[in-house]
Amino acid sequence: NKRADSTSYLGITPFVWQINNKNAKRTYVIPFVWRTKDFYKNDTVTRSVVFPLYWSRKSDSLNKKTILPIFYSVHDNKKDRVTVLPVFHYMKTKDGQKSRLMLTPLFWHRKDTNFVRTVFLPFYFNKKNYTKDDTIRKTLIFPFYYAVRSNHGKNKTFVPLVYGTNDKSGRSFTFFPFFSFGFNKDSASHYFAITPFIWH
């Protein structure tokens, strides 16, 4: 609750007005500038406007700024967010569970409770998926390399020459077109080749 007290006034008509007391301070430069500060028992709330470009509000639980039309920032008890249109965006929750970073149009990074994804266009892609019993990793470096890794195995491809797998069922490796081998753990079968000389 605000406390009642004596109030002082200052005016330079018709443009400048200032009103002060123990509960609040008000400053107006009509029609462009407003600045208010309200004193509460457990907080102070400050609002500022430079019309029409700048708007802000600040308190113990919130810090918000807008510079039209390109800049926006919000910092509160749950997350931090900053945007500079159209090239930059950042967000991170206070507990660190979620975050985003974007440098449009080339770089995108996103972290959530069950995955992390990073994209650097047009060459790089990486993603981790978190499940109850596993972490699945996928990596792409376009157009040469692709890999998948989890508790069930590993697969790697180097386009167009190398391809390999390693999982619970077996293992294989190919260096195209000269060499290849592989085996199956369950059936004990295997193959081996050095092209064009040896085939087994």
N, C-alpha and C positions, 0 to 999 in steps of 0.2 A: 504494500500500500504506500502511496505517496504521502509525504508529510507536508502539512500546511505551514506556510511561512510567508514572510514579506516578499514582495516581488518588485524588481527594478525593471525600468523600461528605458530604451534608447531608440529614438527614431529620427531618421533623416528622410522626411517625406519627399516623394512617395515610394522611394526605392529600398531604403535600409531600415530594418527593424530588428531590435534585439530585446529579448525578454529573459530574465534570469531569476531563479529562486532556488531554494534548497532541493526542490523536487525535479527541476528541469532547467535546461538552457535552450533557447530558441534564437536562431539567427537566420534572417531572410534578406536576400538581395534580390528583389523582385525585378524580372520574372525568372531569373536564371539559377539562383543558388538558394538551397535550403539546407540547414544543418540543425539537427535537434539532438539533444542528449537528455535521456530520462534516467533518473536515479531511483532505483528500487532497493528494497531491503537487502537482497542478495545478488544484485546484478546492476549493471549500467548498460543501457541500450543506446547506441549512437547511430543516427541515420544521416546520410549526406547525399545531396543531389546537386549535380551541375547539369541543368537541363539543356538539351535532351540526351547528352552523351553518357554521363557518369551517374551511377546509382550504387549506394553501398549501405550495408547494415552490419553492425558489429555488437556482439554481446559475449558473455562468457561461454555460451554454447554454440554460437554461430558467427562466422565471418564471411560475408557475401559481398562480392564486387562485380559490377557489370560496366563495361565500356563498350557501348554500342558502336558498330554492330559486330565486333570481332572478339571481344574478350569477356570471359565469364569465369568466375571462381567461386567455389562454395567449400567452406571448411566447417564441419560440424562434429558432433559427438560420434557419428557413425562412419563418415568417410571424408576424404579430401578429393576435390574435383577442380581441374583447371582446363579450360578450352580456349584455344586461339584459332578462330575460324579462318580459313578452312583447313589448316595444316597440322594442328596439334591438339591432342586430347590426352588427359591423364586423370586416372581415378585409382584410389586405393582405400580400402576399408581399414578402419582402425585396428581390427584384429589381424590384418594381413592375409586373410583368406581369399580376397578377391582384389584384382588390380587390372588396369588397362593402360596401355601406352600406344598411341597412334601418331605416326608422322606420315600423314596422308600425302601421296598415295602409296608410298614405298614400304613403310615399316608398320607392322601390327603385332602387338603382344597382348595376350589376354591370359590371366590366371583366374581360375575358378576353384571351387571346392573339389571337383573331380577331374580337372584337366588343366594343362598349361599349353598354350599354343603360341608359336612365334612364326611370323611370315615376313620375309624380306623379298619383295617382288623385284624381278620375276624369277629369282634363282633359288631361294632358300625357303624351306618349310620344315618345321619341327613341331611335334605334338607328343605330349605325354598324357595318357589316360590312366587315372587311378581307379582301380576296382577294389573290391573287398580283399581279393587274394593275389592281385598282380598289378604291375605297372607296365603298360604297353607303350613302347617308344617307336615313333615313326619319324624318319628323317629323309628329306628329299633335297638334293642339290641338282637343280635342273640344268641340263638334261643328262648328267653323267652318273649320278649316284642315288640309290634308293635303298633304305634299310628298315627292317622291322625287328624289334627285340622285345621279348617278354619271357616269363618263366617257362613257356612252352618251347622256346627256341629262338634262333637268330637267322635272319635272311638278309643277304647283302647282294646288291647288284651294281656293277660298274659298267654302264652302257658304253659301247656294245660288246665289251670283251670279257668281263668277269661276272659270274653268278655263283652264289654259294648259299647253302642252307645248313642249319645245325639245330635239330630239335630232338624230341624224345623218340621219334621213329627212326632217325638216322642222320646221315650227314652226306653232303655232296658239294663238289667244287668243280667249276668249269672255267677254263681260260680259252675262250673261243678264238680261233677254231682248232687250237693245237692240242689241248689237254683237258681231260675230264676224268673224275673218279667219284664214286659214291658207294654207300653201303646202307643196308636196312638192318636195324638192330633186332627187329622181331623175327625176320626170316633168315637172317645171317647171309643174305644175298649181297653181292657187291659187283661193281663194274670198274674197269680201268681202261683208259684209252689215251694213246699218244698218236694223234692223227698225222699222217695216214699210215703209220707203221705198226702200231700195237693196238689190239683190241682184246680185251679179256672180260 
